[in-house]
Amino acid sequence: MFRLVNGCLIIAVFAVAIWLYQVKYDVRDAERRIYTLEQQITETSHDVSLLEAEWTMLNRPGRLQTLSENYLELENIKPEQIIALDAISASIRMRETPVLEENTSDPIGDLLGVTQ
């Protein structure tokens, strides 16, 4: 009886040892992946900060003004060009939405070959 119990305990000890050995190497692999990901995150954050600095440098107002003067051939805004918002709404006339009759055909649908 005791031999059977001892044999089962020895088998259990070996099984637990094999399981712990496997867990140990799984943990090492996970730590290696975590280290690699942390390095990638550090490199990416460095790249992002570098790109943000470059973006800031490229969007300097003085640089943009020089580029617009050289390439866009724009003129300065004249005071006569500025109008109030009320003047815009008064100059736009309101259009009524067209209402289609029920028996009329749909020209776009006819072009597409859509039938109802």
matplotlib code that plots the C-alpha trace (Angstrom):
import matplotlib.pyplot as plt

x = [0.0, 2.7, 4.7, 1.7, 1.3, 5.1, 5.1, 2.2, 3.9, 7.1, 5.2, 3.4, 6.8, 8.2, 5.1, 5.2, 8.9, 8.3, 5.4, 7.6, 10.4, 8.0, 6.5, 10.0, 10.9, 7.5, 8.1, 11.6, 10.0, 7.3, 10.0, 12.0, 8.9, 8.1, 11.7, 11.5, 8.1, 9.4, 12.4, 10.0, 7.8, 10.9, 12.0, 8.6, 8.1, 11.5, 10.5, 7.2, 9.0, 11.4, 8.5, 6.7, 9.8, 10.2, 6.5, 6.9, 10.0, 8.2, 5.1, 6.9, 4.9, 8.0, 8.8, 5.2, 5.0, 8.2, 7.0, 3.6, 5.2, 7.5, 5.1, 1.5, 1.5, -1.3, -2.3, -3.0, -6.6, -8.2, -10.6, -13.3, -13.2, -14.3, -18.1, -20.4, -22.2, -25.6, -24.6, -23.7, -27.1, -29.0, -27.2, -28.0, -31.5, -33.3, -34.1, -37.0, -36.3, -37.6, -40.4, -40.6, -43.9, -44.8, -45.2, -42.0, -39.0, -35.7, -33.0, -30.1, -31.8, -32.4, -28.8, -27.7, -30.4, -32.1, -35.7, -38.1]
y = [0.0, 2.4, 1.6, 2.6, 5.9, 6.5, 5.7, 8.1, 10.8, 10.4, 10.6, 13.7, 15.3, 14.6, 16.0, 19.2, 19.5, 19.2, 21.7, 24.2, 23.8, 24.6, 27.6, 28.9, 29.0, 30.4, 33.3, 33.9, 34.1, 36.5, 38.7, 38.7, 39.7, 42.4, 43.8, 43.8, 45.6, 48.2, 48.9, 49.3, 51.7, 53.7, 54.0, 54.9, 57.6, 59.0, 59.0, 60.7, 63.4, 63.9, 64.2, 66.7, 68.8, 68.7, 69.5, 72.5, 73.7, 73.3, 75.3, 78.3, 81.4, 83.2, 80.2, 79.7, 83.4, 83.3, 80.2, 81.8, 85.0, 83.0, 80.4, 81.4, 85.0, 86.1, 89.6, 91.2, 91.4, 94.8, 96.3, 96.4, 92.6, 92.1, 92.2, 91.4, 88.1, 89.8, 91.1, 87.5, 86.1, 89.0, 88.4, 84.7, 84.1, 81.0, 78.3, 76.0, 72.3, 70.8, 68.4, 65.5, 64.3, 60.7, 59.7, 61.3, 59.2, 59.5, 60.6, 59.5, 56.1, 55.8, 56.4, 53.8, 51.3, 51.1, 50.0, 50.2]
z = [0.0, 1.0, -2.1, -4.3, -2.4, -2.6, -6.3, -7.0, -4.9, -6.9, -10.2, -8.9, -7.9, -11.4, -13.0, -10.9, -11.6, -15.4, -15.1, -13.2, -15.7, -18.5, -16.6, -15.9, -19.6, -20.5, -18.1, -19.6, -23.1, -21.8, -20.2, -23.4, -25.4, -22.8, -23.0, -26.8, -26.7, -24.2, -26.5, -29.5, -27.4, -26.4, -30.0, -31.2, -28.6, -29.6, -33.2, -32.3, -30.3, -33.2, -35.7, -33.4, -33.3, -37.1, -37.5, -35.2, -37.1, -40.5, -39.2, -38.0, -39.1, -40.5, -42.7, -43.9, -44.7, -46.8, -48.6, -49.3, -50.6, -52.9, -54.3, -53.8, -55.2, -52.8, -52.1, -48.8, -47.6, -48.3, -45.8, -48.5, -48.7, -45.1, -44.7, -41.8, -41.4, -41.8, -45.2, -46.3, -45.2, -46.8, -50.1, -50.3, -51.4, -50.0, -52.5, -52.2, -52.3, -55.5, -55.1, -57.6, -58.8, -58.1, -61.8, -63.0, -63.9, -62.1, -64.7, -62.6, -61.9, -65.6, -66.3, -63.8, -65.1, -61.7, -61.7, -58.9]

ax = plt.figure().add_subplot(projection="3d")
ax.plot(x, y, z, "-o")
ax.set_aspect("equal")
plt.show()
